[in-house]
Amino acid sequence: MPQQLYFDLPSRISLGADDYFVSEANASAYAMVNQDAIWPDGKLVVTGARGSGKSHLVRVWQEQSGATVLPACAIDPDAPLPDAGARIAVEDMEQLDQGAQEYLFHLHNHLKSSGGRLLMTAQSEPAAWPLTLPDLASRVQAASVVSIRDPDDMLLHAVLTKHFADRQLNPSPSLISWLLPRMERTFAAAGEIVAAIDEAALSQGTVINRTLARSILDKDWSVTD
């Protein structure tokens, strides 16, 4: 019997404030990002593993403050500086192009002198970023750092639920509870497992249930009963 054809529809990722779940693992980061008036020198670094919700948290801040969000890898070194007092977020600082470092140095100083705010995100702390401009390195390393820790049960449950919801899927709560103790306990694994379950359900033309989830875990992740 030929394999069923299916359409792999893109997920619609919800990044609103109401979709951000707060637990002990991310409470400190959430609180600091939403109190930019108290950031020392007007700057803050948020670190966290891949898939930990850094981008979602940036969008929450953007929604609240009207900030401009810049991917570090796409900064135009010839772009004009923003208005005085602007709020700027730079995501994935490890990917900052060498040619954009001088621009970010001037952006940092401009925001600091004009009462603006600079939010930066990365998987690692500033000392590990591949910065070759000493003046920029010293300034970002002086920023306060707040981390999103590895997920606790509450947050991991919420992350799984959100990944399913972003794909317009609504598995039973018991399935998510079943997955929790059997999966790798990382944010990235949560997204990968949900994507694999969704793809398998589409290709096999079956409902999402424990049998399907077990087959995915048996294939790519070890299962512990």
Summary of the structure (lengths in Angstrom):
residues: 225
radius of gyration: 20.2
end to end distance: 33.2
largest distance: 68.3
contacts: 680
relative contact order: 0.16
helix: 51%
strand: 11%
